Amino acid sequence: MTINLPLQAPSAAGLIWQTVRNENAKSPEEREAVLADPGFGNHFTDHMVDVCWSEKGGWHRPRVTPYGPIQLDPAAAVLHYAQEIFEGMKAYRHADGSIWTFRPEQNAARMQRSAKRLALPELPSDIFIESLKKLIAVDGDWVPSAPETSLYLRPFMFAKEAFLGVRPAKKVAFYVIASPAGAYFHGGVQPVSIWLSTNYARAGKGGTGAAKTGGNYASSLLPQAEAAEHGCQQVLFLDEGKYLEELGGMNVVLVYKDGTLVTPESDSILEGITRDSVLQLAKDRGHTVESRKVTIDEWREGAASGDIVGAFACGTAAVVTPIGRLLAEDFEIVHEGDAAAELALSLREELTGIQYGRVEDRHGWLLRLDA
Ligand SMILES: *Cc1c(COP(=O)(O)O)cnc(C)c1O
């Protein structure tokens, strides 16, 4: 049997973008009312990006159109077999009014890796980045300016071919939508409680855990509900029943007494750009950073002996958040000392400082979107 995987698409050069303005765009007053208290993921801007892919035509018809419902054939493959991937990133407004994003080439590259795993076509990085600029060109006013607010950008791609056979779709859509964002966790940056899921996994060996795909989230919803029943905000998944994996939407980092930071390594972890950036900032400060397998027993024993002083979670939406407590069916780890939480918050401060243009961008991580 031969499997025809989608071909690598041509570059953005030569694609002609079309913009259709939203006649019913929110008025400046309506928009400001939303931006005053955006929450997370509740409100969307006036426009969206829409690019088509077909086996014959490659990437084509890139457009910016009014935000609104998508017409899909009920047989569209995504609705049946979940051939779908996405990205998550933010646009930040700097003090001078300019609009920037953070390491977008990393998101573009990750989306290509996700595409490969889900047998979707790889979107060239230049089209990915151009799509963000095109959306900001019409919806730039939606980037809020209050401290720690941003415009969350959600690129996504799905199989839209109407066909119930199981094979990679020959018609695919790429979209970008945007949603103004306030703080992710209610009550600001407080240490979170984590539930250890031992009955469920979000991914497995050889599965799709390293791809940013909706199915991983679908499988995390029930354990997440279990976490909530136990009074926890997030759920920690294990790999092979014993190694730390991740929270399902955020990566985990353990803080050791000597300042060493350890993050779990596994083929089923989604490689976070926040985690990579935070660990780079920690290295710059002289911390030892390790990426290796970590068992749940190492965390338990380290917390008991005082070798492990805390932990934090990181991801674009929540940035960096200290973990105060890990609750499991038959044990609990409580991190009460201030050292790890202070480190997490100071790394968070430095990272957001770079993103909002308050701290020098010495790694060249920012890209301007509105120019
Ligand atoms: C997006 C995501 C993360 C965090 O990645 P960032 O690039 O830091 O936002 C972590 N885990 C999963 C499963 C994710 O989907």
The ligand as an SDF file (V2000), in Angstrom:
LIG
                    3D

 15 15  0  0  0  0  0  0  0  0999 V2000
    0.4350   24.6010   23.2810 C   0  0  0  0  0  0  0  0  0  0  0  0
    0.7380   23.5480   24.2890 C   0  0  0  0  0  0  0  0  0  0  0  0
    1.7120   23.7170   25.3050 C   0  0  0  0  0  0  0  0  0  0  0  0
    2.4590   25.0140   25.5160 C   0  0  0  0  0  0  0  0  0  0  0  0
    3.1890   25.4250   24.4020 O   0  0  0  0  0  0  0  0  0  0  0  0
    3.6020   26.9640   24.2500 P   0  0  0  0  0  0  0  0  0  0  0  0
    4.3120   27.0210   22.9590 O   0  0  0  0  0  0  0  0  0  0  0  0
    4.4780   27.2760   25.3910 O   0  0  0  0  0  0  0  0  0  0  0  0
    2.3340   27.7420   24.2780 O   0  0  0  0  0  0  0  0  0  0  0  0
    1.9560   22.6510   26.1530 C   0  0  0  0  0  0  0  0  0  0  0  0
    1.2890   21.4900   26.0330 N   0  0  0  0  0  0  0  0  0  0  0  0
    0.3560   21.2930   25.0890 C   0  0  0  0  0  0  0  0  0  0  0  0
   -0.3360   19.9780   24.9950 C   0  0  0  0  0  0  0  0  0  0  0  0
    0.0490   22.3070   24.1970 C   0  0  0  0  0  0  0  0  0  0  0  0
   -0.8940   22.1060   23.2700 O   0  0  0  0  0  0  0  0  0  0  0  0
  1  2  1  0
  2  3  1  0
  2 14  2  0
  3  4  1  0
  3 10  2  0
  4  5  1  0
  5  6  1  0
  6  7  2  0
  6  8  1  0
  6  9  1  0
 10 11  1  0
 11 12  2  0
 12 13  1  0
 12 14  1  0
 14 15  1  0
M  END
$$$$
